[in-house]
Amino acid sequence: MNFVLVPLHTDTLPTTSYSDNTLFYVYAAFFNVLLTYGMETAFFRFFSRSNEKHKVFSTAFISLTITTVLFFVVVFWNADSLSEWVNLKQSYFYLLVSVLALDTLVVVPFAYLRATGKPIKFTAIKLANIFVYVLLNFFFLWAIPKFEWQFYFYDKTDLVQYIFIANLAASILTLLLLLPYFFKTKLEFSITIFKQMINYGWPVMIAGLAYVINENFDKWLLPELLGKDINGAYSGCYKIAVFMTIFIQGFRLGAEPFFFNHAKEANAKSTYATIMKYFVIFGSFMLVFIVAYLDIFKQLIVRDEAYWIAIDIVPIVLLANLFLGMYFNLAIWYKLTDKTRYGMYISVFGALITVGFNYYMIPKIGFMASAWATLAAYGVMVLLSYFLGKKHYPVPYSVARIVLYLSLAVILATISYTNLLFKPNYFVSTICVFVFLGVVFLLEKNDIKELLNRK
């Protein structure tokens, strides 16, 4: 759906308005982590091993509900000063707070669906949310202007607000669809379980905040240093990496509960190693494929040429996101061993790299500094997590193969991108894609045959 919406947004919004849209979701990401305070990951950890699963569900649900309601009341009461502080129009700020409150209330019900292996219901509700969001985006940003419909409430000078209104409507629908799960079990708050979950979750929250900084600090700083128009172009081109982002997000949704539920199996570590290898293979293929046909993707996703000034960030951002996915794989060691503080330390260190690199290098090399900062942060986080994991929870990762696939992907992507810079030659790009696939097949053909022969 991002593939559909990015062209719509970049076609209808100037780069400055797209910057406002980006800033809205930067704050949404930050407060989302703050409001859930690691409770989602803690829920998976304790739900998977507890004999009183109903108490884990109920305790997490009651905790998040109380803190969300308090947040909503306090923030609305001080909306004037807070909206000015975050540099958002007050109307945008009200919408932001409402969306945050609604999305936080459904965190535990969604986690319950994932933890109990109900992907169909989970997906159906998520798709309903997306359908409403996309439909309203097209209604407000495309249908009304195209057919010149007249509505007294419609303000064509402030189109970006309708993206936020669409989000609010989708969040309301999600809440209604998940209401039955609010009464799934008897409400019972366990102080003991709550303390255990908080002790486990608060380092996850700090790590989450550091992750938000790694992902969004550039989009917060660029309008301050280079202007909203540059930030809008940067954010628009950043979205071309949406395929890698969706791949990683889909992987996380399935992998986290699987990792916890599979932890007691005798072959758990070898399974984790296999998952990592094939994750890198698929992610590396996506890197090569998207860069090989970047000229096509940019015209499909970001059609306004005003945004293309930032197109050089795409290969770097794709690789950075691949490293992020590898980090999510590696992070299982500190979650399974209850050493979540290590995750906090690693993420904070990555955030320091992001902040320092951006502040120091943006004045020197412009927005490209932000892309390189993201790559540097996630690259260092992968290395730190791998070496610490070897000590505390050693997993027999196929390091040689992983390094080979990553190196090959970077080389082939570089060849493809260099080729596109001078004169697009899709013959060269296609050769690069098939070279990668050929190497994978030669090295993994025995495993592939074994998988295909399984009944």
Secondary structure by P-SEA (a helix, b strand, c coil): cccccaaaaaacccaaaaaaaaaaaaaaaaaaaaaacaaaaaaaaaaacccaaaaaaaaaaaaaaaaaaaaaaaaaaaaaaaaaaacccaaaaaaaaaaaaaaaaaaaaaaaaaaaccaaaaaaaaaaaaaaaaaaaaaaccccccccccccccccccaaaaaaaaaaaaaaaaaaaaccccccccccccaaaaaaaaaacaaaaaaaaaaaaaaccccccccccccaaaaaaaaaaaacaaaaaaaaaaaaaccaaaaaaaccccaaaaaaaaaaaaaaaaaaaaaaaaaaaaaaaaaaccccccccccccaaaaaaaaaaaaaaaaaaaaaaaaaccaaaaaaaaaaaaaaaaaaaacccccccaaaaaaaaaaaaaaaaaaaaaaaaaccccccaaaaaaaaaaaaaaaaaaaaaaaaccccaaaaaaaaaaaaaaaaaacaaaaaaaaacc
